[in-house]
Amino acid sequence: MIESGVLDRLKRAAGPGGFLDGPADTAAYCTPFRDGETGATPLVLRPDTTEKVAALVTICAETRTPIVPQGGNTGLTGAGLPRIAGNEVVLSLTRLNRIRAVDPLNDTITVEAGVTMEAVQQAAEEVDRLFPLSIGSRGTCQIGGNLSTNAGGIHVVRYGTARAMVLGLEVVTGQGEVWDGLRGLRKDNAGYDLKQLFIGAEGTLGIITGAVLKLFSRPRERQTALVEVASAEAGIGLLAYMKSAMGEAVSAFELIHRNCFSLATETLGHPDPMEGVRTWRVLMDLAGQEAPGSLREPLEEALANAFEAGLVTDAIIAASGAQADAIWAIREEQAEVQRRAGFGIKHDISVPVSAIPEFIAQADAALTKTYPGHVTCTFGHAGDGNLHYNPIEPRDWGRQRWEAETEAVNRIVHDIVADMGGSITAEHGVGRLRKGELAHYKSPVELGMMRSLKRAFDPAGIFNPGKVFDV
Ligand SMILES: Cc1cc2nc3c(=O)[nH]c(=O)nc-3n(C[C@H](O)[C@H](O)[C@H](O)COP(=O)(O)OP(=O)(O)OC[C@H]3O[C@@H](n4cnc5c(N)ncnc54)[C@H](O)[C@@H]3O)c2cc1C
């Protein structure tokens, strides 16, 4: 337990309105967005300035009080939640939510960690720029959380992950110091690129309080197509073809199993936009600076060629922005669809893009052999080699029996991933969910380097203990 004297010091430093300590008020900060264990904490800190974050971390370092940094709490691995023992404080960045500067000439925006992804997108739009990082939870997740998980999302195929969109960071260190690395430079070879260490660190190395983010030209033209492909191989063939035919215009490319559409109809009532019998579909966006409507003809031509080549068997090009959004909603609501459809053993894997069809074939065959009747519900950012491979409980099994197979299913799926030189977590991170898997698959050399970094950056061991790996 945390001593009451320490809690009192933290409350005084946080100031009025800067903390929550009643169980009813702290519950939401301890509850996972989706599956997973509900945690406990005696205190949620809600500082509204970087200086206050630093003061709070200083007290925690002195008293060896563990801190769980938390953004929008939309993470899917338990990384931003306190553990059940109740001896960790939560440090929520929600009130650190100012946009500090927008510089359209430098194509940058400087924001505090608690600004939501959607608010950054809107601020960029106001100066006729694009902030391309975009995920289903954009209205709630925060930039601090996005950077700490190195979020991916639907536009990685064109713009890269969160890591590629950061020019500078402000961080409160394990000693409670403020590192002002808020530089808006595109070239900076003056020593180690320290900001990259905090990106994807899941709150284990420091607390991100601010960031300088890159902005991009705002596309004037967007076309969305839902395409039925002959097979997963044809889907990857189509990606290569579209990139050579349309180049940079390909800004999203998702491979989606047909089950994802039928489950969206069953659970959320989304009408299936397409009839069809094939197993795999591709949802793609094309975007560019050209006049509105100008990409439609080249897209039609490219799809017709792909049809001739036997890659495509059917296609719909959205007739309006509203139709495009309705199709994308089916993709973006898959987390909720699958929650309602039954317990899924979730995987967030990546392999080289070219190996995706082989991964699907091997994993499907291995699981069908051991678990005939499981429901395949695979979708993901195929343009980045990333799939959410989520086998759902066999129809007559029930949650408990399927959940008990989690370790065995993980081993089957992740062994195939490892054999292909892939990653057991492409974009959601490790947190608590995949900590055991990380220990299983990372080499001792890599884990050793991670431990050395952790000791150097967080000597008191206060930042998010028990997450990612054991020190
Ligand atoms: C519907 C839905 C769709 C999603 N789609 C995607 C997707 O397409 N791609 C994707 O990558 N993810 C996706 N996610 C996962 C999730 O939204 C992302 O991981 C997101 O980046 C987490 O941001 P957050 O603010 O909610 O962070 P939280 O969940 O609060 O925290 C995540 C991690 O970051 C740490 N952290 C948070 N803020 C800070 C900070 N300021 N300093 C240091 N550490 C911090 C926490 O300790 C924790 O380890 C999705 C989630 C949902 C619910």
The ligand as an ORCA input file, in Angstrom:
! r2SCAN-3c Opt
* xyz 0 1
  C     -11.797      1.149    -31.528
  C     -10.307      1.121    -31.410
  C      -9.534      1.127    -32.565
  C      -8.145      1.122    -32.479
  N      -7.420      1.121    -33.636
  C      -6.086      1.159    -33.576
  C      -5.307      1.181    -34.786
  O      -5.822      1.138    -35.896
  N      -3.973      1.262    -34.656
  C      -3.352      1.318    -33.439
  O      -2.121      1.411    -33.398
  N      -4.058      1.257    -32.284
  C      -5.394      1.173    -32.326
  N      -6.125      1.121    -31.160
  C      -5.426      1.060    -29.856
  C      -5.297      2.415    -29.109
  O      -6.324      3.310    -29.447
  C      -3.963      3.039    -29.362
  O      -2.992      2.211    -28.771
  C      -3.775      4.472    -28.832
  O      -2.573      4.975    -29.382
  C      -3.706      4.573    -27.323
  O      -3.821      5.934    -26.937
  P      -4.430      6.343    -25.503
  O      -4.308      7.800    -25.352
  O      -5.774      5.768    -25.332
  O      -3.387      5.620    -24.534
  P      -3.641      4.757    -23.218
  O      -4.442      3.548    -23.536
  O      -4.144      5.616    -22.126
  O      -2.145      4.326    -22.889
  C      -1.427      3.511    -23.770
  C       0.028      3.390    -23.281
  O       0.676      4.651    -23.350
  C       1.146      5.071    -22.063
  N       0.954      6.525    -22.016
  C      -0.191      7.207    -22.259
  N       0.063      8.535    -22.233
  C       1.380      8.673    -21.949
  C       2.253      9.789    -21.796
  N       1.802     11.022    -21.940
  N       3.551      9.565    -21.502
  C       4.020      8.302    -21.374
  N       3.250      7.217    -21.502
  C       1.956      7.402    -21.807
  C       0.330      4.278    -21.071
  O       1.024      4.099    -19.847
  C       0.171      2.973    -21.824
  O       1.346      2.235    -21.696
  C      -7.512      1.090    -31.212
  C      -8.286      1.075    -30.051
  C      -9.663      1.080    -30.145
  C     -10.452      1.075    -28.878
*
